[in-house]
Amino acid sequence: MAGINWYQSNDKCSNGTCITEEMQIPFYSLSNVQLRFLCPSDLDEVRALCQDWFPIEYPFYWYEEITSSNSRFYSLAAVYNQTIIGLIVAEIKSHADLNEEDSGILAKSISDSDIAYILSLGVLKQYRRNGIASLLLDSLLRHLTTPERKKVKAVFLHVLTTNSAAIMFYEHRKFRLHNFLPYYYSIKGKCKDGFMYVLYINGGHPPWTIYDYIKFICGRVIKGAGLFPWVLVNVNKAIQWVWRNKTSQQHDNL
């Protein structure tokens, strides 16, 4: 990732107490932020952050997985002054392995492709609105748009319908609303509605709707010499079919 400062973990562990305090630490520029993948010694710190940021209670084994050295997850941390101030966790999975409520993201012609799912994206409160979330998301997208991962055709996520800040962020980053998920979340014993947002990459696209077909035909008309020949050919076929049937009937009547 060009332009990003990477460094090795110092294997520190934190109970997260000082992480979630409302300390206004001066923030100068993104050049002071370093990116690295999570490691096992980050578990306690990451768990404290997620418990502070998200209303969902993740099981302990989930933290073990995302901080594992052999994790199947893309788990990236943004670090400032040797403290994790933001992180993103994503997973690449086959489109065929998606849950029923998540199916239908891709057109059938490319449904044998892979999908990336963003499980978590969070930034420490006092560092928000500084571009940290965009830095983490951009790093993930660069990872997913390399030639080795051209099979990944979309990135999707779930978000609470009441999380307006996150919704505005993803819409600003060109994610599109794909589905409404009533009662998708269970938070403290209460059901909450969710949205699914999708960003298409590497030539991916959703199933076509009637609107898409109309838009395609109109585009061919506007470009010219695209739709008219098609109409002529098919009208000619129809005339020939009618003429053959009419001739056949005349012979039968003789």
Kinemage of the C-alpha trace (Angstrom):
@kinemage 1
@onewidth
@group {chain A} dominant
@subgroup {mainchain}
@vectorlist {calphas} color= white
{ca met a 1} P 0.000 0.000 0.000
{ca ala a 2} L 1.874 3.027 -1.244
{ca gly a 3} L 1.973 6.098 0.939
{ca ile a 4} L 1.086 4.211 4.126
{ca asn a 5} L 3.417 3.788 7.069
{ca trp a 6} L 3.646 0.185 8.241
{ca tyr a 7} L 5.342 -1.031 11.396
{ca gln a 8} L 5.717 -4.185 13.433
{ca ser a 9} L 3.572 -4.708 16.523
{ca asn a 10} L 5.288 -4.029 19.815
{ca asp a 11} L 3.308 -6.941 21.364
{ca lys a 12} L 1.680 -4.706 23.945
{ca cys a 13} L -1.608 -5.578 25.615
{ca ser a 14} L -4.071 -3.116 27.055
{ca asn a 15} L -7.222 -3.495 29.085
{ca gly a 16} L -8.728 -0.660 27.057
{ca thr a 17} L -9.350 1.654 30.020
{ca cys a 18} L -7.412 4.600 28.660
{ca ile a 19} L -8.501 3.836 25.118
{ca thr a 20} L -12.141 4.768 25.568
{ca glu a 21} L -11.648 7.900 27.667
{ca glu a 22} L -12.664 11.212 26.121
{ca met a 23} L -9.109 12.528 25.752
{ca gln a 24} L -8.642 15.206 23.106
{ca ile a 25} L -5.250 14.239 21.735
{ca pro a 26} L -3.923 16.580 19.008
{ca phe a 27} L -4.212 14.994 15.580
{ca tyr a 28} L -1.976 16.439 12.903
{ca ser a 29} L -2.340 14.470 9.670
{ca leu a 30} L -2.913 11.009 8.242
{ca ser a 31} L 0.838 10.739 7.701
{ca asn a 32} L 1.118 10.198 11.456
{ca val a 33} L -1.187 7.179 11.267
{ca gln a 34} L 0.327 3.750 10.721
{ca leu a 35} L -1.428 0.630 9.465
{ca arg a 36} L -0.752 -2.936 10.506
{ca phe a 37} L -2.610 -6.217 10.698
{ca leu a 38} L -3.943 -7.346 14.047
{ca cys a 39} L -1.977 -9.902 16.072
{ca pro a 40} L -2.830 -12.084 19.090
{ca ser a 41} L -1.504 -9.540 21.594
{ca asp a 42} L -4.126 -7.040 20.360
{ca leu a 43} L -7.040 -9.165 21.582
{ca asp a 44} L -7.782 -7.332 24.838
{ca glu a 45} L -7.431 -3.906 23.285
{ca val a 46} L -9.579 -4.752 20.275
{ca arg a 47} L -12.231 -6.349 22.456
{ca ala a 48} L -12.439 -3.237 24.643
{ca leu a 49} L -12.778 -1.024 21.563
{ca cys a 50} L -15.503 -3.134 19.946
{ca gln a 51} L -17.480 -3.327 23.168
{ca asp a 52} L -17.354 0.465 23.334
{ca trp a 53} L -18.155 1.079 19.675
{ca phe a 54} L -20.749 -1.523 18.746
{ca pro a 55} L -24.045 -2.528 20.382
{ca ile a 56} L -23.553 -6.118 19.198
{ca glu a 57} L -21.862 -8.521 21.603
{ca tyr a 58} L -19.298 -10.596 19.744
{ca pro a 59} L -18.290 -13.962 21.250
{ca phe a 60} L -14.777 -14.276 22.632
{ca tyr a 61} L -13.709 -16.749 19.942
{ca trp a 62} L -14.454 -14.074 17.316
{ca tyr a 63} L -11.784 -11.830 18.814
{ca glu a 64} L -9.415 -14.776 18.860
{ca glu a 65} L -10.060 -15.371 15.159
{ca ile a 66} L -9.630 -11.796 13.940
{ca thr a 67} L -6.397 -11.357 15.898
{ca ser a 68} L -4.949 -14.738 14.942
{ca ser a 69} L -1.738 -14.775 12.915
{ca asn a 70} L -3.391 -17.287 10.550
{ca ser a 71} L -6.751 -15.540 10.442
{ca arg a 72} L -8.961 -15.901 7.382
{ca phe a 73} L -10.105 -12.333 8.040
{ca tyr a 74} L -8.634 -9.129 6.673
{ca ser a 75} L -8.112 -7.430 10.055
{ca leu a 76} L -6.368 -4.071 9.760
{ca ala a 77} L -5.658 -1.539 12.521
{ca ala a 78} L -4.968 2.183 12.277
{ca val a 79} L -2.415 3.114 14.942
{ca tyr a 80} L -1.484 6.533 16.322
{ca asn a 81} L 1.064 7.006 19.097
{ca gln a 82} L 1.215 3.194 19.462
{ca thr a 83} L -2.518 3.056 20.216
{ca ile a 84} L -5.170 1.458 17.998
{ca ile a 85} L -7.555 4.244 17.015
{ca gly a 86} L -9.453 2.430 14.278
{ca leu a 87} L -9.883 -0.972 12.686
{ca ile a 88} L -11.605 -2.771 9.851
{ca val a 89} L -12.437 -6.468 9.691
{ca ala a 90} L -13.574 -8.112 6.457
{ca glu a 91} L -13.939 -11.605 5.044
{ca ile a 92} L -13.951 -12.953 1.492
{ca lys a 93} L -16.526 -15.653 0.844
{ca ser a 94} L -18.126 -17.359 -2.117
{ca his a 95} L -21.400 -15.881 -3.347
{ca ala a 96} L -22.890 -19.384 -3.099
{ca asp a 97} L -22.103 -19.455 0.631
{ca leu a 98} L -24.035 -16.305 1.515
{ca asn a 99} L -27.000 -16.438 3.860
{ca glu a 100} L -30.423 -16.385 2.247
{ca glu a 101} L -31.047 -12.744 3.190
{ca asp a 102} L -27.770 -11.763 1.515
{ca ser a 103} L -28.264 -13.668 -1.727
{ca gly a 104} L -29.076 -11.940 -4.981
{ca ile a 105} L -26.246 -9.426 -4.790
{ca leu a 106} L -24.760 -10.470 -8.132
{ca ala a 107} L -26.249 -11.104 -11.556
{ca lys a 108} L -26.628 -14.805 -12.400
{ca ser a 109} L -24.000 -14.547 -15.126
{ca ile a 110} L -21.326 -13.847 -12.463
{ca ser a 111} L -22.898 -15.584 -9.467
{ca asp a 112} L -19.948 -17.994 -9.226
{ca ser a 113} L -17.762 -15.113 -8.035
{ca asp a 114} L -16.589 -14.121 -4.552
{ca ile a 115} L -17.951 -11.429 -2.237
{ca ala a 116} L -16.209 -9.423 0.488
{ca tyr a 117} L -18.156 -8.813 3.684
{ca ile a 118} L -17.234 -5.976 6.063
{ca leu a 119} L -17.929 -7.232 9.565
{ca ser a 120} L -16.671 -4.189 11.457
{ca leu a 121} L -15.362 -0.700 10.788
{ca gly a 122} L -14.842 1.628 13.733
{ca val a 123} L -12.818 4.648 14.828
{ca leu a 124} L -12.078 5.951 18.305
{ca lys a 125} L -14.503 8.804 19.025
{ca gln a 126} L -11.957 11.598 19.487
{ca tyr a 127} L -10.320 10.756 16.139
{ca arg a 128} L -13.441 10.613 13.997
{ca arg a 129} L -13.929 12.957 11.028
{ca asn a 130} L -10.207 12.880 10.325
{ca gly a 131} L -10.332 10.415 7.429
{ca ile a 132} L -9.381 7.332 9.458
{ca ala a 133} L -12.397 5.292 8.327
{ca ser a 134} L -11.716 6.218 4.692
{ca leu a 135} L -8.059 5.266 5.117
{ca leu a 136} L -9.033 1.808 6.377
{ca leu a 137} L -11.723 1.296 3.726
{ca asp a 138} L -9.388 2.423 0.935
{ca ser a 139} L -6.782 -0.075 2.134
{ca leu a 140} L -9.344 -2.878 1.965
{ca leu a 141} L -10.529 -1.858 -1.504
{ca arg a 142} L -6.968 -1.714 -2.824
{ca his a 143} L -6.464 -5.203 -1.429
{ca leu a 144} L -9.612 -6.435 -3.188
{ca thr a 145} L -8.931 -4.828 -6.575
{ca thr a 146} L -5.546 -6.407 -7.233
{ca pro a 147} L -5.268 -8.806 -10.198
{ca glu a 148} L -5.046 -11.749 -7.777
{ca arg a 149} L -8.497 -10.953 -6.391
{ca lys a 150} L -10.370 -10.064 -9.563
{ca lys a 151} L -12.883 -12.797 -8.714
{ca val a 152} L -14.228 -10.576 -5.901
{ca lys a 153} L -17.100 -8.700 -7.550
{ca ala a 154} L -18.720 -6.865 -4.638
{ca val a 155} L -18.248 -5.611 -1.087
{ca phe a 156} L -21.244 -5.564 1.237
{ca leu a 157} L -22.130 -4.830 4.848
{ca his a 158} L -25.033 -4.541 7.260
{ca val a 159} L -25.862 -1.426 9.225
{ca leu a 160} L -28.560 -0.411 11.692
{ca thr a 161} L -31.234 1.748 10.064
{ca thr a 162} L -30.755 4.224 12.909
{ca asn a 163} L -26.998 4.609 12.333
{ca ser a 164} L -27.252 7.701 10.154
{ca ala a 165} L -23.552 8.587 10.433
{ca ala a 166} L -22.461 5.204 9.062
{ca ile a 167} L -25.113 5.299 6.341
{ca met a 168} L -23.950 8.741 5.192
{ca phe a 169} L -20.342 7.558 5.181
{ca tyr a 170} L -21.019 4.495 3.033
{ca glu a 171} L -23.296 6.340 0.634
{ca his a 172} L -20.604 8.999 0.225
{ca arg a 173} L -18.219 6.164 -0.676
{ca lys a 174} L -20.589 4.994 -3.465
{ca phe a 175} L -22.133 2.047 -1.611
{ca arg a 176} L -25.733 1.562 -2.710
{ca leu a 177} L -28.695 0.409 -0.656
{ca his a 178} L -29.474 -3.161 -1.712
{ca asn a 179} L -31.968 -4.476 0.805
{ca phe a 180} L -34.015 -3.676 3.897
{ca leu a 181} L -33.714 -6.290 6.645
{ca pro a 182} L -36.548 -6.042 9.197
{ca tyr a 183} L -35.675 -7.288 12.689
{ca tyr a 184} L -32.207 -8.283 11.488
{ca tyr a 185} L -30.410 -7.391 14.730
{ca ser a 186} L -31.065 -8.577 18.258
{ca ile a 187} L -29.630 -5.998 20.662
{ca lys a 188} L -30.157 -6.409 24.378
{ca gly a 189} L -33.197 -8.550 23.736
{ca lys a 190} L -34.794 -6.117 21.284
{ca cys a 191} L -35.109 -6.586 17.528
{ca lys a 192} L -33.731 -3.818 15.330
{ca asp a 193} L -34.041 -3.228 11.588
{ca gly a 194} L -31.029 -3.179 9.302
{ca phe a 195} L -29.938 -2.179 5.821
{ca met a 196} L -27.607 -3.993 3.457
{ca tyr a 197} L -25.267 -1.785 1.411
{ca val a 198} L -23.223 -2.992 -1.566
{ca leu a 199} L -20.290 -1.623 -3.561
{ca tyr a 200} L -19.548 -3.341 -6.886
{ca ile a 201} L -15.914 -3.785 -7.909
{ca asn a 202} L -13.891 -5.624 -10.559
{ca gly a 203} L -16.729 -5.451 -13.086
{ca gly a 204} L -19.391 -6.812 -10.743
{ca his a 205} L -23.009 -5.730 -11.092
{ca pro a 206} L -26.424 -6.588 -9.621
{ca pro a 207} L -29.209 -8.531 -11.369
{ca trp a 208} L -30.923 -6.442 -14.027
{ca thr a 209} L -34.358 -4.969 -13.364
{ca ile a 210} L -36.950 -3.760 -15.880
{ca tyr a 211} L -35.511 -0.278 -15.393
{ca asp a 212} L -32.059 -1.552 -16.397
{ca tyr a 213} L -33.429 -3.126 -19.595
{ca ile a 214} L -35.263 0.098 -20.510
{ca lys a 215} L -32.133 2.115 -19.765
{ca phe a 216} L -30.091 -0.228 -21.989
{ca ile a 217} L -32.511 0.074 -24.906
{ca cys a 218} L -32.667 3.867 -24.557
{ca gly a 219} L -28.896 3.979 -24.511
{ca arg a 220} L -28.712 2.004 -27.727
{ca val a 221} L -31.201 4.389 -29.354
{ca ile a 222} L -29.284 7.468 -28.203
{ca lys a 223} L -25.992 6.051 -29.473
{ca gly a 224} L -27.665 5.304 -32.806
{ca ala a 225} L -27.239 2.433 -35.262
{ca gly a 226} L -27.591 -0.008 -32.387
{ca leu a 227} L -31.264 -0.707 -31.874
{ca phe a 228} L -32.535 0.042 -35.418
{ca pro a 229} L -30.705 -2.833 -37.157
{ca trp a 230} L -31.925 -5.198 -34.457
{ca val a 231} L -35.516 -4.063 -35.046
{ca leu a 232} L -35.159 -4.461 -38.840
{ca val a 233} L -33.773 -7.988 -38.536
{ca asn a 234} L -36.491 -9.150 -36.181
{ca val a 235} L -39.312 -7.465 -38.123
{ca asn a 236} L -37.995 -9.137 -41.284
{ca lys a 237} L -38.005 -12.518 -39.510
{ca ala a 238} L -41.575 -11.942 -38.372
{ca ile a 239} L -42.712 -11.044 -41.923
{ca gln a 240} L -41.013 -14.153 -43.331
{ca trp a 241} L -42.666 -16.334 -40.690
{ca val a 242} L -46.121 -14.886 -41.466
{ca trp a 243} L -45.535 -15.262 -45.221
{ca arg a 244} L -44.471 -18.907 -44.874
{ca asn a 245} L -47.545 -19.730 -42.775
{ca lys a 246} L -49.850 -17.955 -45.233
{ca thr a 247} L -48.310 -19.791 -48.220
{ca ser a 248} L -48.579 -23.116 -46.405
{ca gln a 249} L -52.295 -22.534 -45.715
{ca gln a 250} L -52.948 -21.688 -49.388
{ca his a 251} L -51.329 -24.963 -50.486
{ca asp a 252} L -53.403 -26.892 -47.977
{ca asn a 253} L -56.604 -25.387 -49.399
{ca leu a 254} L -55.791 -26.453 -52.972
